[in-house]
Structure formats: structure tokens, C-alpha cells
Amino acid sequence: MSKPAQSAKAAAKRKSQAPPYRFAAVRPRRFGLESLVMVRAARLPLALGLLTAAALALCAPASAADFNAAPNGSPSNSGSFGSPWDLATALSHPSVVQPGDTIWLRGGTYHGLYESFLTGTSAAPIIVRQYPGERATIDGGDTGGTAVFVIQGAYAWYWGFEIMSSAGHRTSSQPGSAPSDIPYGEGVLVDQSADHPGLKFINLIVHDTRQGFSWWKEATDSEIYGCLVYYNGWDGPDRGHGHGIYAQNQ
């Protein structure tokens, strides 16, 4: 046998003896976490099943539940898909909502001002998220300078919905940072009366407010990620005012 033929045969033998590996992305459903794992091709389906189950067990408690809020919801409803709460009730932390649970915001416009008292744990935050394929908008309207969405709780993730004000103009005749003729307040404001650790604001759209985020030092170990923040603030006779994100460190 010629030397080239012997080399080709040896290479083919080495290839056939090498363990066949493939890369597969495993994405646990609840928290959108992703890890890259290497598993043998011959055992790929079993390995993926085991890894997914293990990841879900680590990310969320076994008792995690889904609840729903809708613009036409009611405080007397159960929070189920067919019987959603109104948003104020959902954010008040009903007793049935436990750490690790998700509250889905059904599509439509939620008019008014809202405060969230939802409190999870560092290992199992409570998630408030726009329902897949729908658009949920919180419209504060004319708030009289009050923030549209105030955070009072902790270890909660706010994900994928819109916060804005349709109140109107962005020009003031008054100088300074507190004009009375700008009829709307901040988009998202973290309460300053106590610490609110573990908050996450993910893929929110915040616009046409006095200030996109008032992200004060009480929001310890918190994160703003992937948010679209635009058209916030106003023009005064002295200068432009307001910020997209006003961050504060201690």
C-alpha cells in the first residue's frame, strides 16, 4: 500500500475512534438563562433532558405559579388566565403570589399611576412580564408631577412592557427642576424610604416622562438591562431638564 493511502487510512481510523461531541444551547424557560454544554452525540436527547430539568430546578421553586393582570381585570378575580386581576391588585402582592412566581401583563393600556410592593427572594424573584405576543403599556397621563411607576418591594424583575405618559407638551415656561406646568412625573422611581435590593428592569420601553428612571441608592444590587429610554425630560427657559436614567451611588 502506498504511503498516501496508509496516511489516509490512519486518519480515518483516528477520526472513527474520536468521541463525537456536539454543542447544544440549553435555555431554561422561566428566567431566560443560557449555558453552553458539551455532550456526546449518541446521548444528546437524554443529556439535554437531564440538563434542562436540573437547570429549571436550580432557577425556580417547584411550586412556582403563573398569574395574570389585564386592563379590564378586577380585584375580585383569581388572577388566572381567564380571570385576571387589575394591575394595582397584582402589584399589591396578593397573598397567593409567592417568590418565584410570574405575573403576566396581558395586552392593552393600563391607565393611571401604580406602585409595586412585590417582594421575592434573592434565589426566587417575582417576575412581572409582558405576555408573549401582546403589548402592555402603562400610561400615567397627567400625573401632576407624580411618578408613573413606583417600586416599593424587592427581588422583583420587571420585564418587557412599556411605561409612558400621554399628557402632552415637553416645554415649560418656568426655570428650575420642578415646574408646575409639566404635567407628568418620572417613568420609574425607586422609593427612597427603605432599601429595595435585587430589582431588575429588563427590556422595558420608557418614554415621554419627566425622567426615565430615578434609580436611587436604595436600589441595592439592582440592574437596568436592555431598556429603550427616550423622549424624557423637558425644555425650560434656562436649559434642558430631566434625564433618561438618573443613577445614584452611596
Secondary structure by P-SEA (a helix, b strand, c coil): ccaaaaaaaaaaaaaaaccbbbbbbbbccccbbbbbbbbbccaaaaaaaaaaaaaaaaccccccccccccccccccccccccccccccccccccccccccbbbbbccccccccccccbbbcccbbbbbbccccbbbbbbbccccccccbbbccccbbbccccccccccccccccccccccccccccccccccccccccccccbbbbccccccccccccccccccccccccccccccccbbbbcccccccc
